[in-house]
């Protein structure tokens, strides 16, 4: 069956200045894609309005090599292999979508002080394992995002799927709640404190349970 073009019904602007497609008819796209059928390529940049609404980040471990604006104070690119690097401070993660997504989300959960942007493919194994079981909260964004080209221009077509922001600790959840980005925050209650996280890593008892099982 041939792909059908996306049809934009309305383009509301949220209090945070984010432009969305509020009602769209388009073919479904799996979590392994960062595009709609009409976007036509794989590399797309986070809309700057999202970053502005969420506040400053210390590190982006999977930043594009060429970027028209900073996404954090420090960037790792594909040349650095951010999964092998030390993560410090507040982390912004817009991971490459596909088989590697789960590895980035697992690292975000391990680090704790992180926010990730992914497609809202809530039934996938990555979501079950690294979001539903580990995240502190989720901001389900209304509509579909318009990502940007590496030269900074906004794509003509929307992303082809709904997106969600995933928080892995209380401070990032508060940032989601205060952001005024259009959507709904859902708290999951999976968070453990940094002290509990350290105890869990060494296998020490946490709240009466063995750390290895936390």
C-alpha positions as CSV (number, residue, x, y, z in Angstrom):
1,X,0.0,0.0,0.0
2,X,1.6,3.3,-1.0
3,X,2.4,5.9,1.7
4,X,-0.2,8.6,2.2
5,X,1.1,12.2,2.9
6,X,0.6,13.6,6.3
7,X,-2.3,16.0,6.5
8,X,-2.0,18.9,9.0
9,X,-5.3,19.9,10.5
10,X,-4.1,22.7,12.8
11,X,-0.8,24.1,14.0
12,X,-1.4,25.4,17.6
13,X,1.4,27.1,19.5
14,X,1.9,26.1,23.1
15,X,2.8,28.6,25.9
16,X,6.3,27.3,25.4
17,X,6.3,28.3,21.8
18,X,6.3,24.8,20.4
19,X,4.6,24.3,17.1
20,X,2.7,21.0,16.8
21,X,0.5,19.1,14.3
22,X,-2.6,18.5,16.4
23,X,-4.4,16.1,14.1
24,X,-2.6,14.2,11.4
25,X,-3.3,11.3,9.0
26,X,-0.1,9.5,8.3
27,X,1.3,6.0,8.1
28,X,2.6,4.5,11.4
29,X,6.3,4.5,11.9
30,X,8.1,2.1,14.3
31,X,10.4,3.1,17.2
32,X,13.3,2.3,15.0
33,X,12.8,5.5,12.9
34,X,13.3,9.1,13.7
35,X,11.1,10.4,10.8
36,X,7.8,10.2,9.1
37,X,7.4,8.7,5.6
38,X,7.6,12.2,4.1
39,X,10.6,13.4,6.1
40,X,13.0,11.2,4.1
41,X,16.2,10.9,6.2
42,X,17.4,9.7,9.6
43,X,19.2,12.6,11.3
44,X,16.9,15.2,12.9
45,X,17.6,17.7,15.7
46,X,15.6,18.5,18.8
47,X,13.3,21.5,18.4
48,X,15.0,24.3,20.3
49,X,11.8,25.3,22.0
50,X,11.9,22.0,24.0
51,X,15.4,22.6,25.2
52,X,14.5,26.2,26.2
53,X,11.4,25.1,28.1
54,X,13.3,22.4,30.1
55,X,16.2,24.6,31.2
56,X,20.0,24.1,31.0
57,X,21.7,20.7,30.7
58,X,25.3,19.9,31.6
59,X,25.8,17.1,29.0
60,X,24.4,15.7,25.8
61,X,26.0,12.3,25.3
62,X,24.6,11.7,21.8
63,X,24.8,15.1,20.2
64,X,25.0,15.5,16.4
65,X,28.5,16.4,15.1
66,X,27.2,19.5,13.3
67,X,24.6,21.4,15.4
68,X,23.2,24.9,14.9
69,X,22.6,25.4,18.6
70,X,24.0,23.8,21.8
71,X,21.9,21.2,23.5
72,X,24.0,21.2,26.7
73,X,27.2,22.7,28.1
74,X,29.2,19.7,27.0
75,X,28.6,17.4,24.0
76,X,29.6,13.9,23.0
77,X,29.1,12.9,19.4
78,X,29.3,9.6,17.5
79,X,33.1,10.3,17.3
80,X,33.2,10.1,21.1
81,X,30.9,7.1,21.7
82,X,28.9,8.7,24.5
83,X,27.9,5.3,26.0
84,X,31.6,4.7,26.8
85,X,32.1,8.1,28.4
86,X,31.6,9.3,32.0
87,X,28.3,11.1,32.5
88,X,28.1,14.0,34.9
89,X,25.5,16.6,35.9
90,X,22.1,16.9,34.2
91,X,21.9,14.9,31.0
92,X,19.8,15.6,27.9
93,X,19.4,12.5,25.7
94,X,17.8,12.4,22.3
95,X,19.0,9.0,21.3
96,X,19.4,7.4,17.9
97,X,16.2,5.5,17.3
98,X,16.5,1.8,16.6
99,X,18.1,-1.2,18.3
100,X,20.5,1.1,20.3
101,X,17.7,3.1,21.9
102,X,17.4,0.8,24.9
103,X,21.1,1.0,25.7
104,X,20.8,4.8,25.9
105,X,17.7,4.7,28.1
106,X,19.3,2.1,30.4
107,X,22.2,4.5,30.8
108,X,19.8,7.4,31.6
109,X,18.2,5.2,34.2
110,X,21.5,4.3,35.7
111,X,22.6,7.9,35.8
112,X,19.4,9.2,37.2
113,X,19.7,12.9,36.5
114,X,18.5,12.7,32.9
115,X,15.7,13.5,30.5
116,X,15.3,11.6,27.2
117,X,13.2,12.3,24.1
118,X,11.8,9.3,22.3
119,X,8.8,8.2,20.3
120,X,5.8,7.2,22.5
121,X,5.9,3.6,21.4
122,X,4.5,2.5,24.8
123,X,4.1,-1.2,23.8
124,X,7.7,-1.9,22.8
125,X,10.3,-3.8,24.8
126,X,12.4,-0.7,25.3
127,X,9.5,1.1,26.9
128,X,8.5,-1.7,29.2
129,X,12.1,-2.3,30.4
130,X,13.5,1.2,30.5
131,X,10.6,3.5,30.8
132,X,7.7,1.8,32.6
133,X,10.0,-0.1,35.0
134,X,12.6,2.6,35.6
135,X,11.5,6.1,34.8
136,X,10.4,8.7,37.4
137,X,7.8,10.3,35.1
138,X,6.7,10.7,31.4
139,X,5.5,13.9,29.6
140,X,3.3,12.7,26.8
141,X,3.5,15.5,24.3
142,X,0.3,16.4,22.4
143,X,0.4,16.3,18.7
144,X,3.6,15.5,16.7
145,X,6.9,17.3,16.8
146,X,8.6,19.1,13.9
147,X,12.3,18.3,14.1
148,X,15.0,20.4,12.5
149,X,17.6,19.8,9.8
150,X,21.3,20.1,10.8
151,X,21.4,23.6,9.3
152,X,18.7,24.6,11.8
153,X,15.7,24.8,9.4
154,X,12.5,23.2,10.7
155,X,11.4,20.2,8.7
156,X,8.4,20.6,6.4
157,X,6.9,17.3,7.6
158,X,6.1,16.3,11.2
159,X,7.9,13.4,12.9
160,X,5.2,10.9,11.9
161,X,4.6,9.6,15.5
162,X,3.8,11.1,18.9
163,X,6.8,11.8,21.2
164,X,7.4,11.7,24.9
165,X,9.9,13.2,27.4
166,X,11.2,10.7,29.9
167,X,12.5,11.9,33.3
168,X,14.6,9.7,35.6
169,X,14.6,11.7,38.8
170,X,12.5,14.2,40.8
171,X,14.4,17.3,39.6
172,X,13.8,16.5,35.9
173,X,10.2,15.7,36.6
174,X,9.7,19.1,38.2
175,X,11.3,20.6,35.1
176,X,8.7,18.8,32.9
177,X,5.9,20.0,35.1
178,X,7.1,23.6,35.0
179,X,7.9,23.6,31.3
180,X,4.5,24.6,29.9
181,X,5.1,22.2,27.0
182,X,1.7,20.9,25.8
183,X,0.9,17.5,27.1
184,X,0.4,15.6,30.3
185,X,3.0,14.5,32.9
186,X,2.5,11.1,34.5
187,X,4.5,10.2,37.6
188,X,5.6,6.6,37.8
189,X,7.2,6.4,41.2
190,X,10.1,4.2,40.1
191,X,12.8,6.6,41.4
192,X,15.4,5.7,44.0
193,X,17.7,8.2,45.6
194,X,21.3,8.6,44.7
195,X,22.2,7.0,48.0
196,X,19.9,4.1,47.3
197,X,21.3,3.8,43.8
198,X,24.8,3.6,45.2
199,X,23.8,0.9,47.7
200,X,22.0,-1.0,44.9
201,X,25.2,-0.9,42.8
202,X,27.2,-2.6,45.5
203,X,24.6,-5.1,46.4
204,X,23.9,-3.6,49.8
205,X,20.4,-3.8,51.4
206,X,18.1,-1.0,50.3
207,X,15.0,-0.4,52.4
208,X,15.3,-3.9,53.7
209,X,15.8,-5.5,50.3
210,X,19.0,-6.7,48.7
211,X,20.4,-3.9,46.5
212,X,21.0,-6.2,43.5
213,X,17.2,-6.6,43.2
214,X,16.4,-2.9,43.2
